[in-house]
Each structure stands twice: as C-alpha cells, then as structure tokens.
Amino acid sequence: MKGLQEIIKHVSMLTQLGLSFAVPIVLCLLGCRWLDGKFELGAWIYIVGIFFGLGAAFMTAYKFYLYTVSKTDREKKKPTSFNDHS
C-alpha cells in the first residue's frame, strides 16, 4: 500500500508542475488578447506575452523545485523514534 501512496504523490507533483508551466503562459496570452482587442496593438504584443509567460512559468517551476527539494531534505533528516520500525 505504501508503494501506491508514493505513486499517487509523485503523479500529483508532476501534475502540479505541468500546471505551473501551462497556467502563466495561458494567462499572459489571454491578457495579450484583451490588450490587442482593447487597444489594437497588433501581433507583436503576443511575443511579449509569451516572453513574460515563459518567465513566470520558469519562476513558478523553480520555486516548486526548491520546495520539493527542501521537503525531501526534511523527510530524510526526520529523526526516527524508538518504535519506528519502517
């Protein structure tokens, strides 16, 4: 049963990482579409939106990576009690 819990944990982390990449890019492109429709800026605004979306996606993924690394370090350093036989 412990193996199934580990699989579910890793799949959920992978899903969260994928969403961390996709959501900022989509939001920036939606913002570019709104700006283009409202102010008629042209297609160049989408290039700027992709640039900022990728930057936000990589920063979010990097913060997620740092969180998972620190979490695994804390789990490895966790002291075992006398009755913990796992």
Secondary structure by P-SEA (a helix, b strand, c coil): caaaaaaaaaaaaaaaaaaaacaaaaaaaaaaaaaaaaccccaaaaaaaaaaaaaaaaaaaaaaaaaaaaaaaaaaaccccccccc
